[in-house]
Every structure is written in structure tokens, then in C-alpha cells.
Amino acid sequence: MKKEEDIEEKIVSYLTGETATEAGQIIPDKKNFRELDQPWELAGTAYSYRNSDPDKAWAKLSAKMGPAARAVPARKFAFLRYAAIFIALVALASLTYLLTTRQDNHSLQETVSLPKMKVIQTGPNPTEPSIVVLPDGTTVKLNANSTLQYPEKFVASDRRVKLVGEAFFEVRHESAHPFIVDLNNVQIEDLGTSFNISAYPGHEKVEVNVASGSIRLTNTTKNEAAVLYAGSSGKYVRKSGTIEVANKLSINYLSWITKELSFHHTPLSSVFEQLENIYHVKVAYADPKIANIPYTANFDKFQLGDIVNVIARTHHLSVVKNADGYVFVVK
């Protein structure tokens, strides 16, 4: 009798994992041993505490082992109960972690999703500048043939827009969320200001004039930058990649908005370029000699036709009007 109890106790120790003894060393009849092992595995592998029943599992095992197994010490039974509870708690904690992680990841994906972008494009011959109010309250005035791209809502650490062409910005300053205008290889960062940017494709330079506050003009290719203050201007030379700074504003940088023009010994080639930018009509010359003629005059909200006639009379030139605009020729 004592021998049978010793064998049964060893079997329980093996099934509960308390001993590393091989099954064959405990009971020579492997077939009978599997008859005990299989119901134990079925009873002990439940990962849900609600579905686990240590009493029922032990009853099934006892029926297979015979009457002698019922004499297993109480400490064995207590161990089995605690083991089942421990497994259930670990499984529940793991399931809770997985579900929480998936929900957090899903929420994170929703949070960082990019907002939709808006694109504003102006035509070649607008009668007035186009005015755009950005989500943060910043006001942008767009000149002809210009494109402004910005998000419906600023959600990033900075407020970033893209510009092609010319625009005047009156930025609502937020030190915690810098306002940045992206251009090709150049960016303008607001440091609390209003400023004008001229960045038309094909032009040799990108020009910035600071009306108030200050901005940072950066060549993103070379990582070079210059800070411009109110009353100063800066130019990015596309061919060389250099930045030029001047402690004065370009005289007519806001003429496309105000229609106020001032020329002082300005070559006519430059005068014609500025007239095109303001009135969006082609102004050209047929004789290269006309290009370098200096011109001095002031115009306040004049019509283009009147300005052209004044220039022609002043320098004894002829003007031909065609479908594209005006052409100056030497008499």
C-alpha cells in the first residue's frame, strides 16, 4: 500500500512540474501513464479563469488513477488551485495589454494623420490682389500667377505653407509655433512680422522685404541663413545659391498692392518689368538701346496706359499697342 502511494505521489509531482524525473522512471506502463497524462493536460491548460475548474479537473484525474490517488496530500491540491489562478491572471493581464496597445496605436494613427491641403491659384490678369486668411488668422495677399498651398488646420509644431509667385504676409505671431514659408531651396521663417516675398519661377532671384518685425531667410541646400529686420531686404540668388542682404527696402516692393510707383534713375528695362508685375500686361522694347535709358518719375494709382504715354513723351519714343501689351520703339 505504501509503495502505491509513493508512486502516485511521484506521478502528481511529475504532472505538476515539481520534479524533472522522466515518466518512464515513475511507471513502466507508458500506455497507462498517458491515460493519466492526457486528461491532466486537458484539465490544466484552460487560460480563462472563468472556465477553469480545479476541482473538476482533479476529479477526472482521480477517476483515471483509482482509489489510491484520492489520498494525495492536501498541499498538492492547494498547489494546483493556485497554479490555475496564476495562469488565468497572467492570461487576463496579457489580453488586456494587447487590447489597450491596439487601441492606443489606433488613436495615435488618428492623431498624427495629416490634414487636407488647400491650394489657392491666381490668374494672369487679376484686377485686385487675392486675399487669403489662413487657419491661424494670418493674412496673405497674392499677386498674379501665384500659388499658395496650406493645410486646412495647423496641427504640427510649426505652421508651414508653400508659395510660388509673389505674396505679402501679415503673420499672426506665435513663438511656440513658427510660421514658415517654403520655396524651392529657400525658406522664410517669421520671427514676428509682416513681409513680402517675390519668388516667381524663371526669375534670377528670390526677394524678401520686411515691413515689420524680423524674418530668417535660409538656404536649405547649404544650411546658410540670414536674419532680416524691419526696413531691410534680402535676396537669394538662384544660380550661385548665395544670400544678399540690404539695409533698405526695395522702393516698389508693395506697388502691386498700392499702385504707387517711384523711379529714380531706374533703367527702363527695370521699369518695364515692374509695370508688368503690377498691371499684368506685357511691356517690351524693340531696340536694345531703350533698355538702359534712366528714368525718374512718381505715379500714384495711375492707369497703365497713362504711364506708358508719359514715358514715351519723356524720352521721345513711340509706343505700339498689340494683343500682348505695349512695345516701345525708337522714333
KOLKOLKE-31610 format. One record per residue (C-alpha): x, y, z. Coordinates in Angstrom, 3 decimals. Layout:
<nodes>
         u         v         w
         X         Y         Z
...
</nodes>
This chain:
<nodes>
         u         v         w
     0.000     0.000     0.000
     2.803     2.385     0.911
     4.508     1.659    -2.408
     1.389     2.541    -4.400
     1.013     5.827    -2.565
     4.669     6.649    -3.270
     4.193     6.007    -6.998
     1.017     8.091    -7.127
     2.738    10.942    -5.310
     5.571    10.862    -7.860
     3.018    10.917   -10.701
     1.379    14.037    -9.266
     4.789    15.674    -8.835
     5.623    14.935   -12.467
     2.298    16.280   -13.771
     2.528    19.489   -11.737
     6.118    20.105   -12.800
     7.633    19.723    -9.305
    10.070    17.058   -10.476
    12.161    16.623   -13.606
    12.040    12.785   -13.284
    11.262    11.072   -16.590
     7.847     9.431   -16.867
     9.395     6.045   -17.584
    11.211     6.075   -14.248
     7.934     6.538   -12.379
     5.684     3.984   -14.073
     6.860     1.364   -16.552
     3.484     1.031   -18.271
     3.583     4.071   -20.638
     0.104     3.362   -22.007
    -1.472     3.653   -18.564
     0.626     6.740   -17.855
    -0.735     8.516   -20.965
    -4.214     7.732   -19.784
    -3.405     9.890   -16.760
    -1.347    12.494   -18.576
    -3.897    13.358   -21.307
    -6.840    14.226   -19.034
    -4.453    16.246   -16.834
    -3.365    18.337   -19.848
    -6.968    18.859   -20.900
    -7.940    19.922   -17.430
    -4.954    22.162   -16.760
    -4.489    24.193   -19.977
    -7.514    26.488   -19.660
    -6.381    30.125   -19.960
    -9.595    31.693   -18.797
   -10.164    31.764   -15.060
   -13.921    31.682   -15.578
   -13.628    28.379   -17.492
   -11.101    26.730   -15.143
   -12.339    24.257   -12.503
    -9.507    22.700   -10.455
   -11.975    20.511    -8.502
   -13.464    19.069   -11.643
   -10.025    18.529   -13.213
    -8.771    16.681   -10.145
   -11.927    14.547   -10.052
   -11.321    13.456   -13.633
    -7.719    12.566   -12.843
    -8.669    10.684    -9.697
   -11.157     8.557   -11.642
    -8.386     7.519   -14.019
    -5.825     6.812   -11.294
    -8.025     4.773    -8.978
    -8.913     4.978    -5.297
    -5.353     5.353    -4.112
    -4.974     8.706    -5.853
    -7.621    10.196    -3.587
    -5.083    10.070    -0.791
    -2.902    12.741    -2.395
    -1.908    15.256     0.290
    -3.910    18.465     0.565
    -0.856    20.562    -0.298
    -0.889    19.061    -3.810
    -4.480    20.094    -4.303
    -3.815    23.608    -2.999
    -0.841    23.989    -5.353
    -2.990    23.031    -8.338
    -5.654    25.576    -7.414
    -3.103    28.385    -7.054
    -1.380    27.392   -10.301
    -4.668    27.581   -12.205
    -5.448    31.011   -10.721
    -1.953    32.281   -11.553
    -2.210    31.129   -15.186
    -5.640    32.763   -15.541
    -4.404    36.066   -14.136
    -1.355    36.115   -16.434
    -3.539    35.365   -19.443
    -6.022    38.098   -18.472
    -3.245    40.660   -17.993
    -1.716    39.771   -21.382
    -5.072    40.094   -23.135
    -5.742    43.476   -21.500
    -2.306    44.750   -22.560
    -2.797    43.663   -26.176
    -6.236    45.265   -26.446
    -5.044    48.508   -24.829
    -1.971    48.682   -27.078
    -4.064    48.207   -30.205
    -6.463    50.963   -29.124
    -3.576    53.306   -28.319
    -1.927    52.624   -31.675
    -5.215    53.241   -33.459
    -5.693    56.522   -31.573
    -2.111    57.552   -32.377
    -2.658    56.911   -36.083
    -5.767    59.100   -35.999
    -3.928    61.853   -34.113
    -0.948    62.132   -36.487
    -2.967    61.860   -39.685
    -2.111    64.762   -41.954
    -4.768    67.419   -42.580
    -6.048    68.117   -46.077
    -4.176    70.734   -48.065
    -5.743    73.757   -49.730
    -4.339    75.281   -52.906
    -5.066    78.859   -53.996
    -4.021    79.878   -57.518
    -4.322    83.312   -59.083
    -4.769    84.043   -62.774
    -2.561    86.124   -65.071
    -4.683    89.299   -65.066
    -6.386    89.915   -61.707
    -7.889    93.331   -61.135
    -7.081    93.181   -57.416
    -4.810    91.060   -55.209
    -6.389    87.883   -53.886
    -6.705    87.893   -50.091
    -6.454    84.624   -48.161
    -6.951    84.232   -44.397
    -5.112    81.185   -43.048
    -6.460    78.979   -40.211
    -4.299    80.801   -37.640
    -5.551    84.252   -38.683
    -2.530    85.133   -40.835
    -3.493    87.227   -43.871
    -1.917    86.647   -47.278
    -2.292    88.834   -50.359
    -1.456    87.048   -53.603
    -0.203    88.668   -56.778
    -0.913    87.362   -60.298
     0.314    83.913   -61.421
     0.900    82.822   -57.839
     0.125    79.629   -55.933
    -0.295    79.247   -52.173
    -0.595    75.834   -50.531
    -1.503    75.407   -46.851
    -3.259    72.897   -44.533
    -6.906    73.272   -43.559
    -5.701    73.249   -39.960
    -2.251    73.745   -38.480
    -1.574    70.681   -36.298
     2.216    70.342   -36.469
     4.755    72.076   -34.239
     5.231    74.709   -36.941
     2.856    76.435   -39.362
     4.206    75.667   -42.818
     2.932    76.924   -46.182
     4.293    76.784   -49.733
     4.474    79.682   -52.170
     5.176    80.052   -55.865
     4.993    83.627   -57.164
     4.518    86.727   -55.018
     2.663    87.380   -51.793
     2.527    89.752   -48.865
     2.192    88.086   -45.446
     0.810    89.632   -42.274
     1.604    86.866   -39.841
    -0.153    86.243   -36.565
     2.917    85.558   -34.480
     3.068    82.514   -32.192
     6.509    81.886   -30.725
     5.623    78.269   -29.878
     4.535    77.577   -33.479
     6.868    79.255   -36.001
     5.384    80.361   -39.315
     7.453    79.095   -42.264
     7.098    79.762   -45.994
     8.682    77.048   -48.139
    10.160    77.983   -51.526
    12.430    75.939   -53.776
    15.694    75.551   -51.792
    14.700    78.524   -49.635
    12.506    79.048   -46.605
    11.326    82.142   -44.776
    10.651    81.875   -41.044
     8.563    84.525   -39.350
    10.014    85.982   -36.169
     7.027    88.290   -35.575
     6.467    90.321   -38.689
     4.882    91.263   -41.992
     6.852    90.761   -45.172
     6.663    90.448   -48.938
     8.088    87.559   -50.932
     8.687    87.547   -54.663
     9.647    84.080   -55.888
     8.478    83.637   -59.460
     9.843    80.685   -61.439
    12.409    81.797   -64.010
    13.477    84.880   -62.087
    17.131    85.063   -61.119
    16.424    85.951   -57.505
    14.000    85.324   -54.672
    13.415    88.670   -52.939
    12.119    89.335   -49.427
    11.232    92.761   -47.991
    10.476    93.033   -44.273
     7.842    95.626   -43.390
     7.798    94.947   -39.636
     9.415    92.611   -37.137
    12.008    90.208   -38.479
    12.403    87.015   -40.510
    15.023    84.348   -41.071
    15.973    83.722   -44.712
    17.503    80.252   -45.122
    19.208    78.474   -47.993
    18.115    74.934   -47.139
    20.608    73.379   -49.560
    23.670    74.911   -47.892
    22.025    75.389   -44.479
    23.003    79.064   -44.519
    20.754    81.746   -43.077
    20.442    85.487   -42.514
    18.115    87.361   -40.174
    16.393    90.381   -41.736
    14.840    93.143   -39.657
    12.151    95.710   -40.402
    13.237    98.110   -43.117
    15.677    95.674   -44.709
    15.547    93.296   -47.650
    17.234    90.096   -48.725
    17.774    88.255   -51.971
    18.538    84.625   -52.671
    20.494    84.294   -55.918
    19.362    81.049   -57.503
    22.381    80.499   -59.744
    25.036    80.878   -57.056
    22.957    79.887   -54.043
    24.102    82.975   -52.130
    22.108    85.321   -49.901
    22.393    89.087   -50.275
    21.213    91.454   -47.525
    20.498    95.190   -47.837
    19.636    97.589   -45.024
    16.855    99.164   -47.041
    13.622    98.149   -48.717
    13.186    97.811   -52.442
    11.440   101.012   -53.471
     8.406    99.486   -55.190
     8.099    96.154   -53.392
     4.441    96.843   -52.474
     3.420    98.620   -55.691
     1.474    95.574   -56.882
    -0.861    96.223   -53.928
    -0.785   100.022   -53.560
    -0.295   101.005   -57.241
     2.182   103.612   -56.008
     5.374   103.768   -58.077
     8.607   105.655   -57.671
    11.558   105.580   -60.092
    14.871   107.347   -59.612
    17.395   106.916   -62.414
    15.942   103.463   -62.958
    16.815   101.733   -66.274
    13.726   101.422   -68.484
    14.221    97.654   -68.677
    13.638    97.505   -64.902
    10.747    99.975   -65.144
     9.021    97.757   -67.704
     9.490    94.636   -65.544
     7.863    96.345   -62.584
     4.967    97.582   -64.719
     4.360    94.027   -65.936
     4.351    92.743   -62.360
     1.855    95.383   -61.233
    -0.526    95.581   -64.205
    -0.039    92.060   -65.608
     0.389    93.274   -69.176
     3.439    92.741   -71.360
     5.640    95.866   -71.719
     8.593    95.392   -74.082
    11.055    97.311   -76.248
    12.118    96.664   -79.830
    15.504    98.440   -79.701
    18.175    97.328   -77.160
    19.207   100.953   -76.701
    15.962   101.602   -74.833
    16.851    99.142   -72.060
    19.489   101.313   -70.374
    17.745   104.691   -70.593
    17.439   106.052   -66.998
    14.016   107.144   -65.877
    12.827   109.244   -62.912
     9.167   109.779   -62.040
     6.446   109.101   -59.431
     2.997   107.641   -60.116
     0.148   107.275   -57.666
    -2.632   104.926   -58.810
    -2.195   105.752   -62.493
    -3.631   103.583   -65.246
    -1.019   101.676   -67.229
    -1.909   103.414   -70.484
    -1.250   106.814   -68.898
     2.128   105.726   -67.522
     3.190   104.329   -70.908
     2.288   107.588   -72.663
     4.231   109.679   -70.116
     7.354   107.514   -70.571
     7.099   107.739   -74.358
     6.758   111.536   -74.364
     9.553   111.994   -71.840
    12.102   110.078   -73.929
    10.701   110.777   -77.403
     9.771   107.157   -78.028
     6.926   105.595   -79.972
     4.573   103.039   -78.434
     2.800   100.293   -80.328
    -0.126    98.529   -78.638
    -0.762    94.933   -79.656
    -2.678    91.906   -78.346
     0.003    91.150   -75.722
     0.517    94.694   -74.435
     2.859    97.550   -75.324
     6.083    97.752   -77.331
     8.387   100.780   -77.178
    10.361   101.710   -80.286
    12.800   104.480   -81.150
    11.362   107.170   -83.353
</nodes>
